[in-house]
Amino acid sequence: MLEIKGVSKFYGEGESRVVALNNVSTKVDDGDFVAITGPSGSGKSTLLNVIGGLERISGGEVVLDGMRIDNLSENDFVDIRRKKIAYIFQQYHLIPSLTALENVLLPLTFCGSCNGDEKKAIQALQKVGLGGRIKHKPSQLSGGEQQRVAIARALINDCSLILADEPTGNIDQKAGGEILSLFEQLNREGHTIIMVTHSPDMARRAKRIVALRDGEIVEEVELREKQPVC
């Protein structure tokens, strides 16, 4: 379970201070699929970055599986990211000179793993429908395919929590729908997903919507009943 307890995030000081998040509290159960929505500047991506340890909070607590993580050192949080949190970015962040397979292998390389890595990476690419594109470089792939490589890379460490920041923002509607179908499949398999999106249609594919405005939660809507995680 993820718990956000009274989290605030400020930039600057005094009259120039900008409030990105203001006393935000919510819970995300294991096996949930949450869409974070809101207008530009509402704090959506900041909240996701706080959960993923990419930004430090100004107040409050972030608790994952019973352990407070907002006050961890960078080295300790790197270990949490490797074991529990996978991040999918809007911009893909693939290395142009590497093949799809090599890009997916990167997290395992950083972890010092080597036993059966290539087989595991191929299986991850097959899972996202790219089993026939493993030797292709990013320039040889469509936007939707590049995002699938990024998802395969996120899956490679078997993390239970997936954070996705506007994962369909740079691809067409058809490819975006396919990515959401993949997320639904991953969620059925037990992954917890928190997704930032500006699209109401994409948000409705989640189980729950958390709507932000001016750094505050203004609405939380359950869209469908949560299934127990086996």
Secondary structure, DSSP 8 states (H G I E B T S, - for coil): -EEEEEEEEEES-GGG-EEEEEEEEEEE-TT-EEEEE-STTSSHHHHHHHHTTSS--SEEEEEETTEE-TT--HHHHHHHHHHTEEEE-TT----TTS-HHHHHHHHHHHHT--TTHHHHHHHHHHHTT-TT-TT--GGGS-HHHHHHHHHHHHHTTT-SEEEEESTTTTS-HHHHHHHHHHHHHHHHTT-EEEEE-S-HHHHTTSSEEEEEETTEEEEEEE-S------
